[in-house]
Amino acid sequence: MTPIVFLMLVLGVIGALMILRNAARRQSLHGDGRSCPRCGAANRGHARFCAQCGSPLV
């Protein structure tokens, strides 16, 4: 295996892991959070203001 092929393989694995990590973060954010009444964005459960538009979360 040439160094270039090995590097491409490693970068592909790292990219796949990053995608999976981001998907898990989004899923946990939607699972225990609440939606903004103004823009509908998902926010963390303890948030007092929307992370997207800044509206208060009632």
TABEL-V194803 format. One line per field, one symbol per residue. ss: DSSP state (@ for helix, = for strand, . for the rest). psi: psi as a letter, one per 20 degrees, with the letter a starting at -180 (. if undefined). A space follows every 50 residues. Layout:
BEGIN
ss = ???
psi = ???
END
This chain:
BEGIN
ss = ..@@@@@@@@@@@@@@@@@@@@@@@@@@@@@@.==......==.....=. .....=..
psi = pqhgggghgghggggghgghghhhggghghgjaqqphgijqprqhiqhqp hgijqqo.
END
